[in-house]
Amino acid sequence: MPLVSIIMAAKNEASHIGEAIESVLRQTYDHWELIVIDDHSSDRTPEVVRSFHHPRVLLYRERTSEPGGLAFSRNLGAQLAHGTLIAYQDADDYSWPSRIERQVAEALAGERPRAVGTWVEQRTAASSRVCQFPVGHEQIVAGFLRRYNRVTIVGGTTLLPRSVAQAIPLRLRFKYLQDWDQLCRIYESGMVEFRNVPEVLYVYNVSPKGAKAQKDWTWYNIFERACRARRRTGLPEWLSLEQFREHLARSPRDFLFWQSLRQLLRLKVSVEMRLADPSPGF
């Protein structure tokens, strides 16, 4: 039974983090530690975490002068982890009790190291739907090579070797989609085999105040895609969104392609956010 370090990045999640922690405490797999990284919360998030009084629920507060974001928090958690395996758990989501047990069994079943995700129930204020992803490696990694319909594994559900998470950390240049960028680079490294457990073991809550609702989310989405496209052709990546936008200003052809994709993403996100918050006037 390898020790699993469950990393939970949190910022102002006082109203949700209690349920997220409860879902960890209910796991049928008993050899775990929960590392909560608080990213300069201004609400009662730290107090809620401390209220559990559980020896394996560990709270760390970032000591940086400014919030570090999801990438910084998860990387810090990976450095603090004692487990040979790491699992991610978002502070506003929920894991079903058998999640870690099923993922560990799948991770240990292969001859190579594995990164293991699960099927997901996606919930909004108005609806709920099950997302069934490919199970096998070849079908999963095909998504890393596509520009459209690319999500074949959810970063927030992933369990992977700690050594891999430390060798290929999330990158701070991405304000959003850091976990997808990490998964793509893990695939490119050839360090692991990818698998999904064909069961709904994770509940992903779509909030009208979440990352996709932010004005710059679509910009970072095409920025991540463009960086991946550059990597695949052997060209250096842009180091920041500002550098990428400067390139677009000088290249009408690239501007037309990426701006067209951005508009499609904006339309898609608009529909998703209306489902997440169906109140009049949204």
N, C-alpha and C positions, 0 to 999 in steps of 0.2 A: 504494500500500500504506500505508494510515494506520497510525500507531503505536497499538497496543492496550495499555492499561495494565490488567493483570490484578491485581485487589485480593483479597488473601487475609487475612482476619481470623483470628487464632489465639490460643487460650488453652489451655495445657496439652495440646497436641496432638503431643507428641514421638513417640508411637507411630504416628501416621498422616501427619504433615505431609511426611515424606520422600517417600512415594508420591504425594501431591498435587503436590509440586513436580516430581517426575519426570514426571508427566503433562503439566505445562506445558512442560518441556524437550523433550518428544517432539512438540510441535505442528508440523504441517506449515507453518503460517503462521509466518514467521520474524521479523516486525517487531513485537516485543512487549517489555514490561518487566513484571516481577512485583514487586509491592509487597506485602510481608508486614508486617502490623501486629501486633506482639505485645502482647497485653493483659495485662501483669503475670503472665506465666507463672511458675509455681514449679517446673516441671520443666525438661527439657533442650530445650524447643522452640527457643529462640534458637540454641543450639549446633548443632542439626540443620540449621537454615536456613543458618548460616554455613559449614557443612561442604561446601556445594556449590561455593563459590569461583567463582561465575559472575557476570560483570559486570552482567548484567541481572536478577539476583535480589537485590532490595534489601530490607533489613531495617530497620524502624523500630520502636522500643519506645516505648509510651505513657509520657509523663512526668507524667501525672495522679497524684494521691495515691491514688486508688482505681481499680479496673478500670472501664473505660468501657462495655464491652459491645459487641455486634456493630454497633449503629447508630453509635456513636462511632468505632469502628475503620474502618468502611467510609467514613464521611464524611471522616475524616482521609486515607484513601487517595485519595479523589477530589480532595482539595485538593493532595495531593502529586503526582498523576498528571501526566505530560507528554503522554500520548496524547490524540488527538481522540476516541477511543472507549475505553470502560471495560467490562471484563468481570469478573464476580464468580466466585470459585472458593473453596469452603469448604475448610478445612484438613484435613477428614476425608473428602473426596470425591475423585473422579477424573474427569478429562476425557479422552475419546478423542482420538487425535492430530489428527483433521481438524476438531475442534470449532470453533476460532477461525477457521480458513479458511472453513468453511461459513457461519459466522455473519456474518463480514465481507462475504462475497459477497451474502448476503441483505440485510444492512444497506444496501449500496450499490446494490441493485437497484431501490429505490423512488424515487419523485419527492419524497417527504417523508422527514424523519428517521425512523429506525425503532429500536424496541427489540425485540431478537430473542432468543427462547429456543430450547430444543431439547426433543426427547423425552428421557425419563429412564428409566434402569434403577434401580429401587428394590431395594436389597438389605437383607435382615435375616439374622440368624444361621441361620434355618431355611429361607428362601425367597428367590426373586428374581422380580420381575415388571416388565414393561415398561409404562410410562405413556405413552400416546399422546395428545397434546393437540391441540386444533384448530390449524390452520395459519393461517387468515385472520384479519384484524383484527376483523371484526364478531363472529365466533364466540369469539374470545379475550376481548374486552371484555365480552361477555355475562356471563362469570363474575364480573366486578367488580360487577355489579348484583344478583347472586343472594345469598341467605342460605345456600343449601345447594348442594352439588356445585359449588363456586365456583372450584376451582383449575383454570385453563386455561393457566397459564404458571408456571414455577417460578422464583422470584426468584434462586436461586443459580446458574441457568444464563444469566442475562440479560446481553446485550451491548447497550450504549446509548451515546448521545453523552455525553461528559464534561460538556458544558454543561448537559445535562438533569439529570445526577446532582448537579451542584453547585447548580442552581437549586431542585431538589426533593430535599433530603437526607432520609435516614432520621431518624425522630424518637425522641428519647431517652425519651419518656413510655412507650413500649412496650418491655417487657422481652423479649418474643417477638413474632413476626409483624411486625417492623419492615419487612422487605422487601416483604411483601404490602401493608402500608399505603402504602409508597412507590409501588408499582406502581399502586395505585388512584388515588393523587393525581396521578401522571404521566398516567394516562388522563384524569382530570378536567381537567387543564391543556390537553389537546388538542395538546401539543407534538410527539407522535410517533404513528406508526402501529405497531401491534403485529404481530409475526409469530413463528411457531415453525418451525424447520427440522424437517421430518418424518423425522428420523433420531435414533437413540439415540446421543447424543454425550456424555452425562454420567451418571455413576454416583453415586447418592445413597444413602449408607449410613445406615440407621435403627438407632440405638444405644439399648439399654435405659437408658443414662445421658444421653440427649439431651434436647433442650428439651421434647419432648412428655411425657417421663417426670417432669417437675418438677410439684410439687403445684399451683403457681399458673399453669400453662400454660393450663388451660381458662378461668381468670378473665381472663387477658389476651386470650384468643381472643374471648370475648364482649365485652370492653371495646373491642377494635378494631372489631368488627362494629357495636357501638352508636355509636361515634364516627362511623363511616362513614354510618350511618343518619341521625344528626343533621346531618351535612354536607349530605346530599342534600335535607333538608327546610329548609335554611337556618338551622338552630339552631346555637348555639355548641357546640363539642365539650367534653367533660370533659377537664380538664388532667392528671388522674392517675387511676389505678385506685381510689385511696381516695375521690376525689370521686365517681366513678361508683357505688361501693358505698354511699356515703352517700345518693345519689339513690335507689337501689333500696330502701334502708331506709325511705324516705319515700313510695314509690310501689308499693303492693302489686301493681298490674296489671303494671307493668314488671318487678317482681321475679319474678312468676310466669312471664312470657314468657322472660326471659333465664336464669332458673334452670333452667327446663325444657330449654332448649337446652344449657346447661352440662352437665346430666346426660347428655344424649345424646352429647355430645362425650367425656365421661369414659368412657362405655361403649365408644365407638369406639376411643379411645386405649388402653384396657385390652386390647382384642383385638390392636391393632397391637403393643403392647409384649410380649405373650405370644409373638407370632411373632418379635419381635426377640430375645427371650431365652427359649427354650423349656425352660430348665432347671427341674427340679422345685422347687416352692415359690415361684416368682416371683410 
